[in-house]
């Protein structure tokens, strides 16, 4: 379902301004990280619906979203969705009808897709056969089925609820490497997101020319959009980049192993910056091992990010990863990219001692979190004690 509406994008003065564009309707699952791509889509004039809990949906309907972008050569900028040319809605999973949208964006962590109402929405999405773009660290199982040489059935144990993906057509599911780093400030409301690392979403192509045309049109709309602040048209960072290679999203895997999951220690967590820079050469070896794993699947060196470029970016990441924060916050499930890569490595006949150690740390911490959250069995009342010098009452026949 596509709608043509006149949309004026502020791209600066002159005839290069795009006056008319295709206005797509885009459903995004997840209002936290999803609001980052959502803001970029709204800047381009698209119609965006965020799927979230009822309280968060009510807040966004009243006040919109706020995404704080760091900008080069000027102060950070908080962008209010209500000032953008696109239209924003927020709704609960049960209210979402995927048939009404042109593209579905999967912007939640993998462990959350089985949550209240979300599992049923996922089944409706699969039945709708709409194209799906995942912006997840944990690649959807249907996307992995597009990669040659993987025994995907053996990887299902790494997923919280693998059956959720059964009805999806792999040709209609693709993945964007979620390189931009963002978090919700602890003191902020649930409609606020802080961008820490304003890099790009790098998406692999779909199988069909029609879906690729849609994705590239959205890419062009985001690229052309400008946000006007105090009369000045600004090119806001974080773009969508569409690639012909299926393997471009795998560029995130070396970053996750060398940085995000190495934030997790046996007893505590550390910032990504420290995980990478405390021993830079060791981080390089771990990063290069994971890059080699990606290339064993078919990735080319050009699909991946050189370690030195990643290390420079990681120097600005002063917080632990979201996986580490969730794990030490008591989460019973997190995205298990660590375990997924362990199993893929086994299929390729290799392993990494550091990755094996990480998997062990996460397993132990998750087990402790689940034990702490389990309901305690009530203690049986103690049998009454006989008085000294007396015999217990006989049981009735």
C-alpha positions as CSV (number, residue, x, y, z in Angstrom):
1,X,0.0,0.0,0.0
2,X,1.7,3.1,-1.2
3,X,0.5,6.7,-1.0
4,X,1.6,9.7,-3.0
5,X,1.4,12.9,-1.1
6,X,3.2,16.2,-1.7
7,X,5.9,16.4,0.9
8,X,8.3,19.3,1.2
9,X,11.7,18.3,2.6
10,X,13.9,21.1,3.7
11,X,17.0,20.4,1.7
12,X,18.2,24.0,1.5
13,X,17.5,26.7,-1.1
14,X,17.6,26.1,-4.9
15,X,16.0,23.7,-7.4
16,X,17.5,20.6,-5.8
17,X,14.7,20.5,-3.2
18,X,12.5,17.4,-3.6
19,X,8.9,18.6,-3.8
20,X,7.2,15.3,-4.4
21,X,8.1,11.9,-3.2
22,X,6.6,8.5,-2.5
23,X,5.2,8.5,1.0
24,X,5.5,5.0,2.5
25,X,3.8,3.7,5.6
26,X,6.3,2.0,7.9
27,X,5.6,-0.1,11.0
28,X,8.5,-0.3,13.5
29,X,8.4,-2.8,16.3
30,X,10.2,-1.2,19.3
31,X,9.9,2.5,20.3
32,X,13.3,2.8,22.0
33,X,16.0,1.9,19.4
34,X,13.3,2.0,16.7
35,X,12.7,5.7,17.3
36,X,16.2,6.4,15.9
37,X,15.4,5.1,12.5
38,X,11.8,6.4,13.0
39,X,13.1,10.0,13.4
40,X,15.1,9.7,10.2
41,X,12.1,8.4,8.3
42,X,9.9,11.2,9.7
43,X,12.5,13.7,8.5
44,X,12.1,12.3,5.0
45,X,8.3,12.7,5.2
46,X,7.2,9.1,5.7
47,X,4.4,7.8,7.9
48,X,5.7,5.9,10.9
49,X,3.9,3.8,13.5
50,X,5.8,2.6,16.6
51,X,4.7,-0.6,18.3
52,X,5.2,-0.4,22.1
53,X,3.5,-0.8,25.4
54,X,0.2,1.0,26.2
55,X,1.8,3.6,28.6
56,X,4.6,4.4,26.1
57,X,2.2,4.6,23.2
58,X,0.1,7.1,25.2
59,X,3.2,9.2,26.0
60,X,4.3,9.3,22.3
61,X,0.8,10.2,21.1
62,X,0.8,13.1,23.6
63,X,4.4,14.3,23.3
64,X,6.0,12.6,20.3
65,X,9.6,11.3,20.5
66,X,12.8,13.1,21.3
67,X,16.0,11.8,19.8
68,X,19.3,13.6,20.7
69,X,21.9,13.6,18.0
70,X,25.5,14.6,18.4
71,X,26.6,16.9,15.6
72,X,29.9,17.7,14.2
73,X,31.1,21.3,14.8
74,X,28.0,22.3,16.9
75,X,26.2,21.4,20.1
76,X,24.1,18.2,20.2
77,X,20.5,18.6,18.9
78,X,17.3,17.2,20.4
79,X,14.8,16.6,17.6
80,X,11.1,16.6,18.4
81,X,9.1,14.3,16.1
82,X,6.2,16.8,16.2
83,X,8.3,19.3,14.2
84,X,9.1,16.8,11.4
85,X,7.3,16.6,8.0
86,X,6.3,12.9,8.4
87,X,3.5,11.7,10.6
88,X,4.0,9.6,13.7
89,X,1.6,7.2,15.5
90,X,2.2,4.8,18.4
91,X,0.1,1.7,19.1
92,X,0.1,-1.6,21.0
93,X,0.9,-4.9,19.3
94,X,-2.7,-6.0,19.3
95,X,-3.8,-2.8,17.4
96,X,-1.2,-3.2,14.6
97,X,-2.4,-4.5,11.2
98,X,0.8,-5.2,9.2
99,X,-1.3,-5.4,6.0
100,X,-1.7,-1.6,6.1
101,X,2.1,-0.9,5.8
102,X,4.7,-1.0,3.0
103,X,7.6,-2.1,5.2
104,X,8.0,-3.7,8.6
105,X,11.1,-2.7,10.7
106,X,12.1,-5.2,13.4
107,X,13.7,-2.9,16.0
108,X,13.4,-4.9,19.2
109,X,15.9,-7.1,20.9
110,X,15.4,-10.8,19.9
111,X,14.4,-11.9,23.3
112,X,11.4,-9.5,23.4
113,X,9.5,-10.8,20.3
114,X,7.7,-13.4,22.4
115,X,6.4,-10.8,24.8
116,X,2.7,-10.0,25.5
117,X,0.9,-9.6,22.2
118,X,4.2,-9.4,20.2
119,X,4.3,-13.1,19.3
120,X,0.9,-12.9,17.8
121,X,1.8,-9.7,15.9
122,X,4.9,-11.5,14.5
123,X,2.6,-14.3,13.2
124,X,0.4,-11.7,11.5
125,X,3.4,-10.1,10.0
126,X,4.5,-13.4,8.5
127,X,1.1,-14.1,7.1
128,X,1.0,-10.6,5.6
129,X,4.1,-11.3,3.5
130,X,5.3,-7.7,3.8
131,X,9.0,-7.1,3.5
132,X,10.8,-6.9,6.8
133,X,14.0,-5.0,7.6
134,X,15.6,-6.1,10.9
135,X,17.8,-3.6,12.8
136,X,18.9,-6.2,15.4
137,X,22.2,-7.5,16.6
138,X,20.7,-11.0,16.6
139,X,20.0,-11.8,12.9
140,X,16.5,-13.2,12.3
141,X,16.6,-16.9,11.4
142,X,14.9,-16.3,8.0
143,X,17.8,-14.0,7.0
144,X,20.4,-16.6,8.0
145,X,18.6,-19.0,5.7
146,X,19.7,-16.8,2.8
147,X,23.4,-17.3,3.6
148,X,24.9,-20.3,1.8
149,X,26.6,-23.1,3.8
150,X,24.9,-22.6,7.2
151,X,22.9,-25.4,8.8
152,X,20.4,-23.0,10.3
153,X,18.2,-25.7,12.0
154,X,21.2,-26.4,14.3
155,X,21.3,-22.7,15.3
156,X,17.7,-22.5,16.6
157,X,18.8,-23.3,20.1
158,X,20.5,-19.9,20.3
159,X,17.1,-18.1,20.0
160,X,14.7,-17.4,22.8
161,X,11.6,-18.6,20.7
162,X,12.7,-19.9,17.3
163,X,9.2,-20.9,16.3
164,X,8.3,-17.3,16.0
165,X,10.2,-17.2,12.7
166,X,8.7,-20.3,11.2
167,X,6.2,-18.5,9.0
168,X,8.5,-15.9,7.5
169,X,9.6,-16.1,3.9
170,X,13.4,-15.7,3.8
171,X,13.2,-13.7,0.6
172,X,11.2,-11.1,2.4
173,X,13.4,-10.7,5.4
174,X,16.7,-8.7,5.4
175,X,19.0,-7.3,7.9
176,X,20.7,-4.0,8.5
177,X,23.8,-3.9,10.7
178,X,22.7,-1.8,13.8
179,X,25.9,0.2,13.9
180,X,24.5,3.4,15.4
181,X,24.8,3.2,19.2
182,X,22.0,4.7,21.2
183,X,20.5,4.4,24.7
184,X,17.7,5.8,26.8
185,X,19.2,8.2,29.5
186,X,18.2,6.8,32.9
187,X,16.7,10.0,34.0
188,X,14.7,10.5,30.8
189,X,11.1,9.6,29.9
190,X,10.5,6.6,27.6
191,X,10.1,8.8,24.6
192,X,13.7,10.0,24.8
193,X,16.7,8.4,23.1
194,X,20.3,9.5,23.2
195,X,22.5,8.7,20.2
196,X,26.0,7.9,21.3
197,X,27.6,6.8,18.0
198,X,25.9,8.3,14.9
199,X,26.9,5.8,12.2
200,X,24.8,4.3,9.5
201,X,22.4,1.4,9.1
202,X,23.9,-0.9,6.4
203,X,21.3,-3.1,4.9
204,X,21.6,-6.2,2.7
205,X,19.3,-6.3,-0.3
206,X,16.1,-8.2,-0.5
207,X,15.6,-11.0,-3.1
208,X,13.0,-9.2,-5.2
209,X,13.5,-6.1,-7.4
210,X,10.2,-4.6,-6.1
211,X,11.3,-4.7,-2.4
212,X,14.8,-3.4,-3.3
213,X,13.3,-0.5,-5.1
214,X,11.3,0.3,-2.0
215,X,14.4,0.1,0.2
216,X,16.5,2.3,-2.1
217,X,13.7,4.9,-2.4
218,X,13.6,5.1,1.4
219,X,17.4,5.3,1.4
220,X,17.2,8.3,-1.1
221,X,14.5,10.0,0.9
222,X,16.6,9.9,4.1
223,X,19.7,11.0,2.3
224,X,18.0,14.1,0.8
225,X,16.2,15.2,4.0
226,X,17.5,18.2,6.0
227,X,16.3,19.4,9.4
228,X,16.0,23.2,9.7
229,X,17.2,24.6,13.0
230,X,17.3,28.4,13.5
231,X,16.9,28.9,9.7
232,X,19.8,26.6,8.9
233,X,19.3,23.3,7.0
234,X,21.3,20.6,8.8
235,X,22.3,17.2,7.5
236,X,21.5,15.0,10.5
237,X,23.7,11.9,10.8
238,X,22.6,8.3,10.7
239,X,21.6,7.2,7.2
240,X,20.3,4.0,5.6
241,X,22.7,2.5,3.2
242,X,21.5,-0.4,1.0
243,X,24.1,-2.9,-0.3
244,X,24.0,-5.6,-2.9
245,X,26.1,-7.9,-0.7
246,X,24.1,-10.2,1.6
247,X,27.1,-10.2,4.0
248,X,27.4,-6.4,4.8
249,X,25.3,-6.8,8.1
250,X,27.9,-9.3,9.4
251,X,30.2,-6.3,9.8
252,X,28.7,-5.9,13.3
253,X,29.8,-9.4,14.5
254,X,33.5,-8.6,15.0
255,X,32.4,-5.4,16.9
256,X,30.1,-7.4,19.2
257,X,32.7,-10.0,20.1
258,X,35.6,-7.6,20.5
259,X,33.6,-4.9,22.3
260,X,30.0,-5.4,23.3
261,X,30.2,-8.9,24.8
262,X,33.6,-8.4,26.3
263,X,31.9,-5.8,28.5
264,X,30.6,-8.8,30.4
265,X,32.9,-10.2,33.1
266,X,32.5,-13.0,35.6
267,X,31.4,-10.6,38.4
268,X,31.0,-7.1,36.8
269,X,30.7,-5.2,33.5
270,X,32.9,-2.5,32.0
271,X,32.5,0.1,29.3
272,X,33.0,-0.8,25.6
273,X,35.9,1.6,25.5
274,X,37.7,-0.2,28.2
275,X,36.9,-3.7,26.8
276,X,38.5,-2.7,23.5
277,X,41.3,-0.3,24.5
278,X,42.6,-2.0,27.7
279,X,44.6,-4.4,25.5
280,X,44.3,-3.1,22.0
281,X,46.4,-5.9,20.3
282,X,44.3,-8.6,22.0
283,X,41.2,-6.9,20.9
284,X,42.6,-6.8,17.4
285,X,43.2,-10.5,17.4
286,X,39.7,-11.3,18.6
287,X,38.2,-8.9,16.0
288,X,40.2,-10.4,13.2
289,X,39.3,-13.9,14.2
290,X,35.6,-13.0,14.0
291,X,36.1,-11.2,10.7
292,X,37.7,-14.4,9.4
293,X,34.6,-16.3,10.5
294,X,32.4,-13.9,8.5
295,X,34.7,-14.4,5.4
296,X,34.4,-18.1,5.8
297,X,30.7,-17.7,5.2
298,X,31.2,-15.6,2.1
299,X,31.8,-12.0,3.2
300,X,34.4,-10.0,1.3
301,X,36.9,-7.8,3.1
302,X,35.1,-4.8,1.7
303,X,31.9,-5.9,3.4
304,X,33.6,-5.5,6.8
305,X,35.0,-2.6,8.9
306,X,38.7,-2.4,9.5
307,X,39.7,-2.9,13.1
308,X,41.5,0.5,13.4
309,X,38.3,2.3,12.2
310,X,36.2,0.4,14.8
311,X,38.8,1.1,17.6
312,X,38.6,4.8,16.9
313,X,34.8,4.7,17.2
314,X,34.9,2.5,20.3
315,X,37.1,5.1,22.1
316,X,33.9,7.2,22.4
317,X,31.7,4.5,23.9
318,X,31.9,5.2,27.6
319,X,29.0,2.9,28.7
320,X,28.7,-0.9,28.8
321,X,26.8,-2.5,26.0
322,X,23.0,-2.9,26.2
323,X,23.5,-6.7,26.6
324,X,25.8,-6.2,29.6
325,X,23.5,-3.7,31.2
326,X,20.5,-6.0,30.8
327,X,22.4,-9.0,32.1
328,X,23.6,-7.2,35.2
329,X,20.2,-5.6,35.6
330,X,18.7,-9.0,36.2
331,X,17.4,-9.9,32.7
332,X,16.5,-13.5,32.3
333,X,17.0,-13.4,28.5
334,X,19.3,-11.4,26.3
335,X,20.3,-11.6,22.7
336,X,22.7,-14.5,22.4
337,X,24.9,-13.4,19.5
338,X,27.8,-14.8,21.5
339,X,26.3,-18.3,21.5
340,X,25.2,-18.0,17.8
341,X,28.7,-17.2,16.7
342,X,30.0,-20.0,18.9
343,X,27.8,-22.5,17.1
344,X,28.5,-21.0,13.6
345,X,32.2,-21.3,14.4
346,X,31.8,-25.0,15.4
347,X,30.0,-25.6,12.0
348,X,33.1,-24.0,10.3
349,X,35.5,-26.2,12.3
350,X,37.0,-23.5,14.5
351,X,36.6,-21.9,17.9
352,X,37.9,-18.9,19.9
353,X,38.9,-19.3,23.6
354,X,37.7,-15.7,24.4
355,X,34.3,-16.4,22.8
356,X,34.0,-19.7,24.7
357,X,34.8,-17.8,28.0
358,X,32.2,-15.1,27.2
359,X,29.5,-17.7,26.5
360,X,30.3,-19.3,29.9
361,X,30.0,-15.9,31.7
362,X,26.7,-15.2,30.1
363,X,25.3,-18.7,30.8
364,X,26.2,-18.4,34.5
365,X,24.8,-14.9,34.9
366,X,21.5,-15.8,33.1
367,X,21.1,-18.9,35.3
368,X,21.6,-16.8,38.4
369,X,19.1,-14.2,37.2
370,X,16.5,-16.8,36.4
371,X,17.0,-18.5,39.8
372,X,16.6,-15.1,41.6
373,X,13.4,-14.4,39.6
374,X,11.8,-17.9,40.2
375,X,8.9,-18.0,42.6
376,X,10.0,-19.5,45.9
377,X,8.3,-22.6,47.0
378,X,6.4,-22.1,50.3
379,X,7.8,-23.9,53.3
380,X,5.7,-26.6,54.8
381,X,4.6,-25.8,58.4
382,X,6.6,-27.5,61.0
383,X,4.9,-30.4,62.8
384,X,3.8,-29.5,66.3
385,X,6.2,-30.6,69.0
386,X,5.1,-32.7,71.9
387,X,5.5,-31.3,75.4
388,X,8.3,-32.6,77.4
389,X,7.3,-35.7,79.3
390,X,4.2,-36.3,77.2
391,X,3.5,-38.6,74.2
392,X,2.1,-37.4,70.9
393,X,-1.6,-37.8,70.3
394,X,-2.4,-41.0,68.4
395,X,-3.5,-40.6,64.7
396,X,-7.1,-41.4,64.1
397,X,-7.8,-44.8,62.5
